[in-house]
Each structure stands twice: as structure tokens, then as C-alpha cells.
């Protein structure tokens, strides 16, 4: 099922530091355990993970994490928001061929300096 989610015009988040995507089209559920009913979505050339059930605190945490990561020049995914001003939804850039994180994957980390900057 493909469903379009349209955003409304309104104030920007954090003074325009967070991109606002006018609308996205859902492509299907993200097939890993998550707490926000995440779905793959697109707004044309870009693919996103749309996280609709995060709530205001989750949205704020994602936005602050993005801005902090940018300030620290950490290798982070792009993020954006979509939806009407009173019901914004977080979008995270899709990383192709990524696996769901599990603790047994720690032995495969090869970029410790970048991981350190993220932490």
C-alpha cells in the first residue's frame, strides 16, 4: 500500500537548521524491530525512514542529535521533518544494505575514531 503524507506550510524547526520535506510517499514497513512503526518513504530522488510514533520528546532527541552531530563533524545520516506543524514526523536518511544493530556486531566495527565522535 502506498500512502502519501503531505506536510503543511509553517514555521521551520530550529530556525531552518532541520530540512522540512513537503510530502513523502510510504513504500512499506522497515523489517527490523523498532518502537515507532517505522516505514520506508520517498520524496522523489531521496529515500527516508519515516518514524511516525516518536512523540515530541523523540522528535526533539532526533533533531538535537542531528544538530550536535553536525557541529562535531561526525559522520551522521541526514534527517528532516515532514507533516503539518502540529504533528511533525521525523525522517532519517536510508542507508543501503544496513543491518539492524545487535551487540554481537561490535567485533565488526572498523572505524573506531568515527564511532568515538558519535558517542
C-alpha positions in Angstrom: 0.0 0.0 0.0 1.4 3.4 -1.0 0.2 6.3 1.1 1.2 9.9 0.7 1.8 12.1 3.7 1.6 15.8 3.0 3.1 18.4 5.1 1.8 21.9 5.7 3.4 25.3 5.5 4.5 26.6 8.8 7.4 27.6 10.9 10.8 25.9 10.4 12.3 23.7 13.1 15.3 25.2 14.9 15.5 28.2 12.7 15.7 26.3 9.4 18.6 24.0 10.6 16.4 21.0 10.1 15.1 20.5 6.5 11.3 20.3 6.0 10.1 17.9 3.3 6.7 19.0 1.9 5.4 15.4 1.5 6.5 11.8 1.3 5.1 8.6 -0.1 5.3 5.5 2.1 6.9 2.4 0.5 6.5 -0.2 3.2 7.4 -1.2 6.7 11.0 -1.3 7.9 11.6 -5.0 8.6 13.5 -4.7 11.9 12.3 -4.3 15.5 11.5 -0.7 16.3 9.3 1.2 18.6 7.8 3.8 16.2 6.2 1.8 13.4 9.0 2.9 11.0 8.3 2.8 7.3 10.4 3.4 4.2 9.3 6.6 2.4 10.4 8.7 -0.5 10.0 12.3 -1.7 11.3 11.5 -5.2 15.0 11.0 -5.5 15.6 10.6 -1.8 14.7 7.6 0.4 13.9 8.0 4.1 12.8 6.1 7.1 9.7 7.8 8.4 9.2 7.4 12.2 5.6 8.4 13.0 5.1 7.3 16.6 8.0 9.0 18.3 6.2 11.8 20.1 7.5 15.3 20.8 10.4 14.0 23.0 11.6 11.6 20.4 11.4 14.2 17.7 13.4 16.6 19.8 16.0 14.0 20.6 16.5 13.2 16.9 16.7 16.9 15.9 19.2 17.7 18.7 21.3 14.6 17.8 21.4 15.7 14.2 22.5 19.2 15.0 25.0 18.1 17.6 26.5 15.5 15.2 26.8 18.2 12.5 28.5 20.6 15.0 31.0 17.8 15.9 31.6 17.0 12.2 30.6 13.4 13.0 29.7 11.1 10.1 25.9 11.1 10.5 22.8 10.4 8.4 20.8 13.3 7.1 17.5 14.0 8.8 14.4 16.1 8.1 10.8 16.5 9.2 7.5 16.2 7.4 3.9 16.7 8.3 1.7 19.6 9.5 3.2 22.0 12.1 1.2 20.4 14.9 2.1 16.8 14.0 5.7 16.7 12.7 7.2 13.3 11.8 11.0 12.6 11.8 12.7 11.3 8.6 16.1 9.6 8.7 18.1 9.1 5.6 18.1 5.5 4.4 21.5 3.7 4.4 21.5 0.9 1.7 22.4 -2.6 2.8 22.5 -1.8 6.5 21.8 -4.4 9.2 19.9 -3.9 12.4 22.3 -3.3 15.3 22.9 -6.1 17.7 25.6 -6.3 20.3 27.3 -9.3 18.7 28.2 -6.9 15.7 30.6 -5.0 17.9 33.5 -7.1 16.6 33.0 -5.9 13.1 33.5 -2.2 13.8 36.4 -0.9 11.8 36.0 2.8 12.2 36.6 3.4 15.9 37.6 7.1 15.5 34.2 7.9 13.9 32.3 5.8 16.4 34.1 7.7 19.2 33.0 11.0 17.7 29.4 9.8 17.5 29.4 8.6 21.2 
